[in-house]
Amino acid sequence: MTIREQLEAREHDILSPWATFADESAGREQEMQPCPYRTCFQRDRDRILHSKAFRRLSNKTQVFISPEGDHYRARLTHTLEVAQIARTIARALGLNEDLTEAIALGHDLGHTPFGHAGESALNEVCPQGFRHNEQSLRLVDLLENLNLTREVRGGIVCHTGSRKAATPEGRIIHFADRIAYINHDIDDAVRGGIIRESDIPAHLRTRLGASHGTRIDTLVTAMIDYGLQYCEIGMDRAVHDDMMELRQFMFEHVYRSPEVRREETRTRTMLQSLYRYFAEHPDEMPDDYFVLMTKGEPLERVVCDYIASMTDRYSIAVFRRLFIPNSWSKTD
């Protein structure tokens, strides 16, 4: 037996019956010779980790745009926190950690610069609309052609929205993503002076916890308890309702705060200006994107591909080059 086959056999010995097993994967769009020492899901995780899009996540905003300080989350640190939470849940429930980790690491690969503000900006101007989960799937399928398994691809595109992932591991990411961003955005908002911990409604601090770590522990424990009882991914209704109420609190006091809205307006102006410019000058995009149009991809879609791929600082640099006269940047 190869090392991979030994790992696959071990999964059947140690994982729960409702787990997703690597040797029962639905496979890839393009057949590949199996790796002798990694399961298909371990291989997908590695392909994502080595992708260019994953590296770019370190310079993409989570919520706060160009924050002053080194401790605010970026899209990469969010991704790693999602992976940590998701793996803890998968391990406790006897589900496939490798599949869970691969989906978690790939779920935000298609995110724009400047977080959801950037996503909204492109969604307003692109005729086909723009949703970061669908862009993540487009990225792994077309833009970088990672040729991932169907289980990982399905988990990536279903991590947000109303679609339900086909695997329990994919459904974990839907919850782990929410658990991660609600709690780390509270942490960043407190650090940024937008809210105080004491602003969180008292009943939520009592029931979910009065600190970052305690709240995560409460929500993760609720998912583990639910999974052990029902062999399904979810959480007790009361805890879920509290989490959603906390999420609504964040929308009202942080995501829609004047400080964040002010930055979002600047982001919208910049990214939509870039979109219109490259829609009129497609030959100025890098060759990798220009070539897509020769293969039948719509211009508007390819322009979104290019802008979504940008990091925060790269998009600012391109905007300055295109729209700000050099004389404005000169000093005496």
C-alpha positions, 0 to 999 in steps of 0.5 A: 500500500502507498502512504496515501492508501494507508491514510485513506484506510486510517480515515475509515478507522477513525472518522465518524460514519457521516464524515467525507472520506478521501477515497470516496471523493467525487473526483476532479474536473480533470483527472490527475494521477493520485499522489503516493503520499497525500490524500486528494484533500491534502493535495487540494490544501497544498495547491491552495496554499501555494496559489498566488491568490492565497499569498495576496490575502495578506494585503487585502482588507478585512473591515478596516481600510489602511488601519494604523497598527499591526494588529488588525485582521487582514483577509489572510488572518481571517482565513487562518482563524476560520481554518482553526475554528473549523478544524476544532469542530471537525476534529471533535465531530470525527469529520475530515479535517483535511477537507475542512482545512482545504475549504477554509483556506480557499473560501475567500480567495476571490475576495476583492481589495478593501473587503466587502466594500470592494465587493459591493463596488464591483457588484454595482458596476458589473453586469453579471454582478459580483459575489466573492464566493462565486469569484473564489470558485471562478479563481480556482477553476479558471484563473489559476486552474487548481483543479480541485476536488468537487467537495472542496469546490462545493464547500468554497462556493457554498460558504456564504449565501443560501446554498447548502454545501453537500458535505458536513465539512463544507457546512462547517465553514459556513458557520466557522466563517461567521463565528470568526468574523463576528468575533474578530471584527468586535476585537478590531472595532474595540481596538479602533475606538468604534465600540467598547466591549460594554456596548454589546448588549448585556444579555449577549455578554452574559449568554455568549461571553464577555470576551473574544475567546469566551464567545468563540468557545461558546459558539464552537461548543454549541456546534460540537454539542449539536453535531454529536447529538444529531450528526448534522452541522448546526447549533442550538436555536437559542445560541444561533439566535444570540449569534445572529443578534450579535451580528446585527449589532455589528452591522448597526454599530460597526459595519454601517458606522460613519467611520467605516462608511466614509472609507467605503465611499472612497473605496467605491469611487476608486474601484469603480473608476478602475473598472471603467478605465480597464473596460475602455482600455482592456489592452492595458491589463496584464496578458493573463487577463487579456488572453481570457477575452480571446477565449470567449470570456466577457470583457466586463467579467475579465475586468472584474477578475483583474480588479478583484485580484488586486491587493489594497496597496496595488489598487491604490498604486494603479489608481494613482498612476492612472488618475493623479497627475505626477505633479500632485505628488511632487514636493519642493 
